[in-house]
């Protein structure tokens, strides 16, 4: 694994702790809106400095759709979930994305077919997710499901990027999808949230970390990696993120690590690894056609 991927995983893993603490001083979705607005402002400045042109109408419609999926809905789901389940579990559910991306890639990306081995990995991952949720009768079921849905929308956005936006500038893509997504987050917050913001030095620190490092920088790195590698192979290293998130939650937020959750996390990560590390298909499940450009 190269240094940039490791750097990306550490930034995103620790950001679950930052978001959890940010929720104590801002309404959760408003915090996400401020975060991505700051990231978009930084990136718009970078596009101006690098003289990156405006996107074409064809590209812009996909940027906006990805902004809704990858930024607006993704972060609404995460921020709400963090109020009901811990940061480590939220990280595991969110970064199960490679499982869903591998499934979608089977149908829509040539050369990335599901095999018996990959299917087994998906089943292991699903079992791990069920155990990691540690759902008890009468407990909160909708919160982990909501967190899991964020992984699905991220996978959809990554599929669109691979199928429709190959060759686009990664900074241009990240800038415009982030800006569009931030507007969606503000709209949701102003419509449905009623909490107050408590500005302080630490609140600004949370925004700087989440906005500049975990948004502007990290998503440019991810888009660049995704543009140069197979979708399933690019996502293999993301299994480090929930490990960092879980460990960070334990160290900085004093979150518990019960045996069932640990077993679920291990199984989930094992499933992700099997799916993304499987070799070329000797026995593909079926012949499929790719999505037309």
Residue, then its C-alpha position, 0 to 999 in steps of 0.5 A: x500500500x502506498x503512503x497516500x492511501x495510508x494517509x487517506x485511511x488515517x484521516x478518514x478513520x479519525x474523522x469519525x471521532x471529530x464528527x462525533x465531537x462536532x455534533x456536541x457543538x453544532x446540529x449534526x447536519x449543519x456541521x456537515x454543511x459547514x464542513x463541505x462548504x469550507x472544503x468547497x471554498x478551498x477547492x474552488x480557490x485551488x481550481x482558480x489558482x491552477x486555472x482548471x476550466x469550468x465543467x461541461x454541461x454533460x459533466x456537471x449533471x453527473x457532478x451534481x448527482x454524485x454530490x447528492x449521493x456522496x455528500x448530501x445523503x451520505x453525510x445526513x445518514x452518518x451524522x444522524x447515526x452518530x447520535x445513536x450508535x458509536x463512532x467505531x460502529x458507524x465507521x464499520x457500516x459506512x466503510x462496508x462500501x467495497x462490498x456493495x461496489x464490488x456487487x455493482x461492478x459485477x453488472x456494470x464494469x467490464x472485467x470486474x465480475x463476481x466469482x465464487x470467492x468474491x460472493x463468499x466474501x460478500x456473505x462473510x461481510x453481511x454476517x459480520x455487519x449483522x453481528x457488528x450491529x449487535x441488535x437486541x430486541x427492542x433496540x434501535x434498529x433504524x440507526x445502523x441501517x441508516x449508516x449502512x445506507x450511506x455505504x450504498x450511496x457512496x458505492x453508487x457515486x463511485x460507480x457513476x464516477x467510473x462509468x461516466x466520468x473517466x478522464x475528468x479532472x479529479x480536482x474539478x470533480x471533487x470541487x463541484x460535487x462537494x459544492x453541490x452536496x454542501x448546498x443540499x446539506x444546508x437545505x436539509x439543516x435549515x428545513x429540519x434542524x432546530x439546534x443551536x451552534x456553539x462557536x469556540x476555538x475547538x469548534x473551529x478546529x473540528x471544522x478545519x480538520x473535517x473541512x480541509x483535511x477530511x473533505x477537500x484533501x481526502x476526497x481529491x486523493x480518493x477521486x485520483x486513486x479511483x480514476x487510476x485503479x479498478x473500482x474493487x481494487x481501489x477500495x481494498x485499502x479502505x478496510x483500514x478506515x474502520x479500524x482507525x475509527x474504532x481504535x480512535x473511538x476507544x482511545x479518545x471517546x472511551x467507547x466500549x469494544x464488546x466481544x460481539x462487536x469485535x467479532x462482527x468487525x473482524x468478519x466484516x473486514x475479512x469479507x471486504x478483504x476477500x471480495x477485493x483481493x480475489x483473483x481473476x474469475x475462473x468461474x464467473x457467476x454469469x455473463x453480464x453486459x455493461x452499462x452504456x456510456 
